[in-house]
Amino acid sequence: MDFALDELHSTIQKTARAFAQNEVLPHATSWDREERFPKEIVPKLSELGFLGIRIPEEYGGSGLATLAYSIIVEEIARADGSLALTVASHNGLGTAHILAFGDEGQKKRWLPRLATGEMLGAWALTEPGSGSDAAGMATTAVRRGDRWVLNGTKMFITQGSVGGVCVVLALTTPERKQRGITAFAVEHGTPGMRPSKHLEKLGMRSSDTVELVFEDVEIGDDQRLGALDMGFIDTLKILDRGRVSIASLALGLGEAALDMAVRYAKDRKQFGKPISDFQAIQWMVADMRTELDAARLLVWRAAVLADSGERYSREASMAKLYASEVATRACNKALQIHGGYGYTREFVVERHLRDAKLCEIGEGTSEVQRLVIARSILNVA
Ligand SMILES: Cc1cc2nc3c(=O)[nH]c(=O)nc-3n(C[C@H](O)[C@H](O)[C@H](O)COP(=O)(O)OP(=O)(O)OC[C@H]3O[C@@H](n4cnc5c(N)ncnc54)[C@H](O)[C@@H]3O)c2cc1C
């Protein structure tokens, strides 16, 4: 067993870290304050191959494994949670669904444009009335000849207004509930599809999050992804890898918080000495390092399992559950170590704390992760 990264993954880590620290970090706080999606960074993400991480080279992607994806998301998150969420959701949800379940024609139609950033991917499962109970959706797709007509409202959709193609889950056989849901790829700009509300959020403020409305949106059967009525079952597989990326995002935020806390604790003097001399501060730092290392082991295990062909839903949920709760704790402790200054917007730590909280909610709340883990252990439905 080897816990060190090989040469390829070390190089990817260095490249992603240099990009994040030099080209993202200097702007991240202003993007957050402006609550603006930074579209100017998209060409650079594409140039580095970060928009087609798992897309095979034949479709213009980087053809990398899930561990590389995890490392890239973590490094970007150290600088900016919002941009990391963009990269994670673009690669791990919309693009991943087309990659995993699209036919050859669909892959050729969308993957090259997703890899270059000409299009960003969105993925629309959640609705105003169905979140954790995602299969309780109300959006419908009704067949008319070789066409489909979609009607419904999706909620909290990342890249919902800046995206180019959105994978939409809709009921095709409503009486069969979760076995009657199908996925469709709908290009932004299709008549009847429109973002109806930009959501103002606690954190992840420069990530685009909208409510998306579908009113008599007509698309061809060649935009159906995967088998009829199998969309929800496919979705569960997409969410497994997606959860690894949210766990990686959390890890990046937590690591950044620890770095900031250590720097500040060595610099800040009270009672005539650096506050790092106080045991109370030392214990917080020790807990942060220990929990982040434990989270990393869970995250990298899940990332490696994701490409092994074995089932890894439990491990993905464990990684997401633990890493996201550790990240919030680490950011909270880092803010505490910064004292009153941590509570101001002068220091980045408050942004990381706000961003970290999303990791306990998006792609399944912590409660849902505990359900997945418990059910897999107890073997109950
Ligand atoms: C910034 C952001 C980006 C997002 N991006 C996307 C996206 O791109 N695409 C997309 O489809 N969705 C997206 N989501 C939606 C996200 O996945 C949901 O918010 C999440 O799954 C929770 O659903 P909900 O908000 O409806 O909460 P609810 O399901 O209403 O949950 C409310 C509370 O009840 C708890 N709860 C619910 N059911 C149970 C249960 N059985 N047992 C115990 N507790 C339970 C929950 O854990 C939570 O604490 C995003 C959300 C946010 C905030």
The ligand as a MOL file (V3000), in Angstrom:
LIG
                    3D

  0  0  0     0  0            999 V3000
M  V30 BEGIN CTAB
M  V30 COUNTS 53 58 0 0 0
M  V30 BEGIN ATOM
M  V30 1 C -25.5300 26.0140 -4.0760 0
M  V30 2 C -26.3130 24.8040 -4.4760 0
M  V30 3 C -26.0590 24.2010 -5.6980 0
M  V30 4 C -26.8330 23.1010 -6.1120 0
M  V30 5 N -26.6470 22.5720 -7.3660 0
M  V30 6 C -27.5190 21.6520 -7.8230 0
M  V30 7 C -27.4620 21.2260 -9.1930 0
M  V30 8 O -26.6130 21.6680 -9.9650 0
M  V30 9 N -28.3990 20.3320 -9.6230 0
M  V30 10 C -29.3510 19.8260 -8.8020 0
M  V30 11 O -30.1630 19.0260 -9.2750 0
M  V30 12 N -29.4280 20.1880 -7.4890 0
M  V30 13 C -28.5360 21.1010 -6.9940 0
M  V30 14 N -28.6110 21.5100 -5.6790 0
M  V30 15 C -29.6700 20.9690 -4.8300 0
M  V30 16 C -29.1660 20.1020 -3.6740 0
M  V30 17 O -28.7290 18.8800 -4.1470 0
M  V30 18 C -30.3290 20.0140 -2.6690 0
M  V30 19 O -30.4320 21.2880 -2.0490 0
M  V30 20 C -30.1370 18.9290 -1.6380 0
M  V30 21 O -30.2020 17.6610 -2.2250 0
M  V30 22 C -31.1750 19.0050 -0.5050 0
M  V30 23 O -32.4750 19.1440 -1.0040 0
M  V30 24 P -33.4160 20.3080 -0.3970 0
M  V30 25 O -32.6280 21.5590 -0.4480 0
M  V30 26 O -34.7120 20.2770 -1.1070 0
M  V30 27 O -33.6130 19.9240 1.1180 0
M  V30 28 P -34.7210 18.9210 1.7390 0
M  V30 29 O -34.6620 17.6330 1.0330 0
M  V30 30 O -36.0240 19.6300 1.8350 0
M  V30 31 O -34.1410 18.6980 3.1960 0
M  V30 32 C -34.3930 19.5930 4.2960 0
M  V30 33 C -33.8010 18.9460 5.5430 0
M  V30 34 O -34.4710 17.7050 5.8190 0
M  V30 35 C -33.5200 16.6580 5.8940 0
M  V30 36 N -34.0950 15.4070 5.3730 0
M  V30 37 C -34.7720 15.2250 4.2100 0
M  V30 38 N -35.1220 13.9400 4.0700 0
M  V30 39 C -34.6330 13.2870 5.1490 0
M  V30 40 C -34.6680 11.9320 5.5960 0
M  V30 41 N -35.2420 10.9620 4.8780 0
M  V30 42 N -34.0590 11.6210 6.7660 0
M  V30 43 C -33.4580 12.5890 7.5020 0
M  V30 44 N -33.4030 13.8840 7.1400 0
M  V30 45 C -33.9790 14.2290 5.9790 0
M  V30 46 C -32.3500 17.1310 5.0520 0
M  V30 47 O -31.1440 16.4530 5.3590 0
M  V30 48 C -32.3220 18.6120 5.3870 0
M  V30 49 O -31.6500 18.7990 6.6070 0
M  V30 50 C -27.8200 22.5760 -5.2430 0
M  V30 51 C -28.0370 23.1650 -3.9810 0
M  V30 52 C -27.3110 24.2690 -3.6020 0
M  V30 53 C -27.6050 24.9090 -2.2590 0
M  V30 END ATOM
M  V30 BEGIN BOND
M  V30 1 1 1 2
M  V30 2 1 2 3
M  V30 3 2 2 52
M  V30 4 2 3 4
M  V30 5 1 4 5
M  V30 6 1 4 50
M  V30 7 2 5 6
M  V30 8 1 6 7
M  V30 9 1 6 13
M  V30 10 2 7 8
M  V30 11 1 7 9
M  V30 12 1 9 10
M  V30 13 2 10 11
M  V30 14 1 10 12
M  V30 15 2 12 13
M  V30 16 1 13 14
M  V30 17 1 14 15
M  V30 18 1 14 50
M  V30 19 1 15 16
M  V30 20 1 16 17
M  V30 21 1 16 18
M  V30 22 1 18 19
M  V30 23 1 18 20
M  V30 24 1 20 21
M  V30 25 1 20 22
M  V30 26 1 22 23
M  V30 27 1 23 24
M  V30 28 2 24 25
M  V30 29 1 24 26
M  V30 30 1 24 27
M  V30 31 1 27 28
M  V30 32 2 28 29
M  V30 33 1 28 30
M  V30 34 1 28 31
M  V30 35 1 31 32
M  V30 36 1 32 33
M  V30 37 1 33 34
M  V30 38 1 33 48
M  V30 39 1 34 35
M  V30 40 1 35 36
M  V30 41 1 35 46
M  V30 42 1 36 37
M  V30 43 1 36 45
M  V30 44 2 37 38
M  V30 45 1 38 39
M  V30 46 1 39 40
M  V30 47 2 39 45
M  V30 48 1 40 41
M  V30 49 2 40 42
M  V30 50 1 42 43
M  V30 51 2 43 44
M  V30 52 1 44 45
M  V30 53 1 46 47
M  V30 54 1 46 48
M  V30 55 1 48 49
M  V30 56 2 50 51
M  V30 57 1 51 52
M  V30 58 1 52 53
M  V30 END BOND
M  V30 END CTAB
M  END
